[in-house]
Amino acid sequence: MDIQDRFKQRSIDPEAKWDQWKRDNAGKSTPVLYDSAMNFFLRHNEFKDLNELFETQKEAARRGVNDPLSKYLVHDMVIATLMHRINVDGVSGSHAKIIKSAVVRFMRICGFKDFRIEVERGVGKMNAKGGSDIISPLNLKTVIDVCDDTKKRALILFLKDSGLRLGDIVSMNYGDIREALDSNLEFFHLKKFTEKTGSRAQTVLGFEALNALRAFIRYRIRIGDKINDATPLFNRYRVSKGQRVAKGSDLGSQAANWDANRELKEQSRMDTNNASTMLSNLFDKSGFPKVTAHGLRKLHSTYSGLGDHKVSEPMIARLEGRSIGDSREAYKIYPPEELVSAYAKNYHQISMDKSETDRTKELQSQIDRLEATLNSLLQRKVVAEV
């Protein structure tokens, strides 16, 4: 295929393709971050719009046929903009690199499949301020005790008990865990393919998260929300049809009075950016300003590996949906009974309340029953193989 034919296959409407990609990925944090980074790149380099950027790259590629250095025009603009963000604006290297990722994504959406930008090693660590602090279960109990919002409680404890990424949790629907919420289960095995890596997460939720989720769903039903299997597990309300709510008011607390005005009670799925900001503000007000949603994932990973009944590292990785480097472990699928048993035995390590002796005895009884079921299944497997 010659160069002219290749260009005929390029997008003739880059703006539309970019908007379509954002719609296809609505509810995720990536489109929000990329769109913001792309807008900064356009302003910094005085591009009128995405169409002008596209035409610039197309012209650079044409010239690159005879002058190889010409094709790096946009590439060099991106590097210069990225370094400006680091050296002048003082943002972290990892944050500035979102500009590179956004431009690469845009170009590939528009047909430049081989477009890439190489950044020197170490740039991502420049101006690094450190990641989220880890929070202990005892300190987390302090946060929960001062939080009077059922949604925030449910989201925090879901993150703590599962170890999943925030984006994976807000993408879930009620139907994903209806079985657990409609029952009295203390532990629930949940299968989820993670959005970031596509890994299979075999996570388990404990009674603290399940009880908080049940309270949140009961609240939503009480205020008139219509709940079915396709309903987002974590929702948000937005003002519609020109209606406005007083600045600083709590939409959740007002919801009970909205039945007379349904226009105000329009629901949508909570996105990662909104959820992350909500939790960061809560941690900040509770006296833990350096803790974010990712700190709860660190809590799960760290405390699950403590104690006499600590969960193995490969099993923790499977619970959290992390990529597993060992090829043998990567292909291993744990029986649900084995995962729940290991998780339940060590649940006191990530639990916010370690003083419930009666609860512990009750859980030990459940664990014994799970182990008996697991042993029975293993025996059947041995007999079948013989």
N, C-alpha and C positions, 0 to 999 in steps of 0.2 A: 504494500500500500504506500503510495507516495505521500509527501508532506501535505499536499493540498487536500487529498481525500481524508487524511487524518483530521485536518482542521474542520472539514465539513461535518464531522461527527461530534465536534465540540458543542457544548451548550450554546444556544443562541439567546438564552435568557438566564444568565447566572443568578440573578436576584430570585427568580422563581424556584430554581433548583435549591438554593440555600434555604429559602423559606419552607420548601417541601421537606427538606431534611430536618429542620427544626420541628415541624409538625409531626413527622414520623417518630421523633424522639422526645415528644412532649412529656413532661413529668420527670425528666432526668436532669441532673445538674450540668451535664456536658454542653448541651446547646446554649444554656444561659451563660456559662463561662466563655464559650467560644464566640458567641455573638458580641459580648462585651469587649473581648480582646480584638475581634475583627474591627469593631467600630473605632477603637483606639488606633489601630494600625492605619485605617483609612484617614483619620483626622491627622495623625502625625505625618503622614506622607502626602497629604493634601490631595487624596483621591476623592473625586466627587461622589462615587458610589462603587458598588461591587462590579458593575459593568465596565467601568473604566479600569479597574484593577485587572479584570479578565482580559481586556483588550491589550493592556500593557504586557501581560505575560504571553499572550498570543503573538504579539509583535516580537518580543524577545526570543521566543522559540523559532520564529521564522529567520531572524537574523543569525541565530545560533547555528544554522545549517552551514553558513560560510564563516562565521566568527564565533567559535565555541564559547568565548567569554561573555558574549552578549546575552546568552540564555540565563545567566545568573543575576540578571538585573533585580528581579523580585526577591530572589534568594538573599542578595546583599541588603536590600531594604529591610527585610525581616530581621536579619542579624543586627543591623544598626538600630532598629526600633527596640529590639529585645535588650540590647546593651544600654540604651537610653533609659529604659524602665529600671534597670538595675543600678546604674551609676548616677543617674540624675534624680529619678523618682524614689529610689531607695527601696523598691520592692524586692522580694526574695527572687532568686534565680528560678526556682521551681515555679513560682507564680508567673514570672515573665515569660517562661517557655510556653505558656498557654497560647501566646501570640503565634509562635511557630506552628503549634499543633492546629490552631484554627485555620491558618492560611493553607497549610498542607491539606487539611480536610476539604476546604473550599475548592482548591485546584483539582483535587481528585474527583470531587463531585461533578465538576465541570468538564471532566474528560481527560485531564492531564494525569493519567494513572501512574506515570513514572516520576511525578514531581516529588522531590524530597529536599529537606534542608538539614545539613549537618551542623551540629553545635558542638563546640569544643567541650571535652570532658571537664567537669568541675564547675561549669556555669550554673548548673542546677543547685549547687550548694552555696552560691554567693548570697550574702545577706541573709543566710538562713537564721531563722529565729527559733528553730526547734519545733517539734510537733506537739501534739496534745499531751498534757500531763496525764498520768494514770490516776484514777481515783479509787480509793479503797471501798469495799462494801459498807464499812461503818460510816465513812463520810458521805457515801451515796444515800444512806438512810437519812442523814441530815437534810439533804436536798429534797428527798421525797416527802419528809415530814412537813416541810415549809411550803410544799407545792400543793395548791388546792384545785389544780386543773387535771381532770381525769385523763385527757388526751396526752398531756405531757408525762404523766406518771406511766401510762401504758407504753408509750414510745420508749422512755428511758429504760424500763424494766425489760421490754422486748429486746433492746440492744444489749443490755447486761446479760440476760439469760441465754441469748442465742449466739452472740459474737458475730452476727452478720453485719455487713456494711449497711449504712443508713439507706442508700439507694435501693438495696434489695428489699428492705422492709417496707418502704413507702410504696413500692410497686406491687405489693400484695393486695389481694382482695379478701373480703370476709369469707368467701367460700374456701380459701386456702386453709383456714383453721377452724371452720365452723364445727367440725367434729369434736374438737377439743373444748370449744366454748359452750357447746350444747350439752356437755357431760360434766362429770365431777373429776375428770382426770387431773392428777397432780403433775404428770409429765407427759409431754406430747412430742412424738417424733415427726418432724416436718421436713419434707424434701423440697429443695429449691435450687434451681440453676441460677448461679450468680450472674449479674449483668456485666461486671467488669471483666471477669476471666472466663465465664462460661462454664466454670467448675460446678460439679454437683455438690451442693451442701446438704449434709444429712444432719441438720441441726436438731436440737432438743430444747423445748421450752419447759421451765420449771414452774412451780405453783405461784411464785411471786409475779411473774409476767402474766400467767394465765388469769389469775384473780384480778389483776389490774385491767386486762383486756375485757374481761367480763363486765367489770364496773363501767368501763368506757362505752361498751356496746349498749348496756342497759340505759345509760344516760342518753345516748343518741336516740334510742327507741322512745324514751320518755318525752323528748322534745319534738318528736314527730318525724324523725328521719326514716326514710324507707330503706330497709336493709335487705339485701338479697346477696346471692353468691358473687355477683359481679360488682357489688358496691366496694369502693376503695376502703381498705381497712382503716387507713388514716386519711381523713378528709380535711378540708378547710372550707370556710364559708366566704362568700364574696358578695359585695353589694352590686345589685343589678338594676337595670331600668332607671338609671339616674338617681336612685335612692342613695343617701349618704348616712353614715353613722358618725356620731360625735367622735372627734379625735381623742384617742387614748381609751376608748371604751373597749370592753372585752366582748368580742362577738359571741364567744361561747356562753358567757353568763347571760347574754341578752336573748339567746336562742329560744328560751321557753316562751318569750313574749312575741315570737315572730309568726305564730300560726295564723294570726289575723292578717299578716302581710307577707304572703309567700314569696313575693318578689325579692325580699331581703334575704331569703334563706336558700340561696342557690349554692349547691355544693360542687366541689371539684376535688381532684386528688391532690393531696399535699405533695409538693415536689421537694427534692433533696435540699435545694437552697433554702427554701422557706423553713423546713424542719431543722436544718443545721443552725440557722440564725436563732430560731426559737429556743433551742436547747442551750446554745452558747450564752444567750441572754440570761437564761435561768441559772446556769452555773455561775455566771458572773455575779448575779444578785445574791447567790447563796454563799459567796465567798471563795469560789474556785474559778477565778478568771482564766486560768490556763487550760482548763478542761473543756474538751469539745465532745461531740458524738463519738469521734474515733477513740477517745479515752475510755469509753465503755467497752469497745472491742478489745482494747489492751487489758482492761480489767478481766474480761472473760478469758483471754488467752493466758494471762499470768496466773490468776488464782485457780484456774482449772488444773494447772500443773503442779499444785502444792498439796501437801498432806500425805497421809499414809495410803490413801486411795486415789492418788493423783491420776489424771487422765493422760494417756500417752500423747506425745507431740503429734504423731501422724493422725491420731483420732481427733485431737483438737483442731488440726488443720481441716479435717473432713467436716467437723461440726461447723466451722466458720466459713467453709467454702473457699479456702485458700488453695492456691496452686501447690501441688506436691511434687517436689523434685525427684524423689525416688520413684522410678518407673514401676517397681513392684507395688508400692503403696498407692500410687496413682490409679492403678486398675482395681484396687481392692474396694469392694462394697461391703460395709459392715452390716450384719443383720440388725434390724431395728432394736431387737431385744437386748443385744450386746451393748449398743450405744446408750440406750436408756438406762441400763443397769449401771454402766460405768459412770454415766453422768449423775445419776441419782445418788450413788455412793459418795460422791465428792461434792454434792450440791451445797453442802454447808460452807464450803470454801468461798463460793460466790454469793451466798445468801446474805441478806442485810441483817438478819436476826439469827444468831447462833444459840440463843437461849431457850428455844422452844423444844424442851426435852420430850414432851408428849408427841409433838409433831415428828421428832426424830424417830421415836419408837414406831410410830405409824408408818413412816417412810421405810424403815428397815423391814417392816413386814411386807410392804409392797416390793421391795428389792428382792427379798427371799422368794416371793412368788415369781418375779421376773426371771430370776436365776433358775428356778425349777423349770419354767417354760423353756428357757434357752437350752438347758441340759437335755430336756426331752427332745427338742428339735435336733440337737447334735447327735443324739443316740439314733434317731430315725435315719439321719443322713448316713451314719456309719453302717447301719443295717442294710440300707439301700445300696450302698457301694459294695458291700460284701455279696 
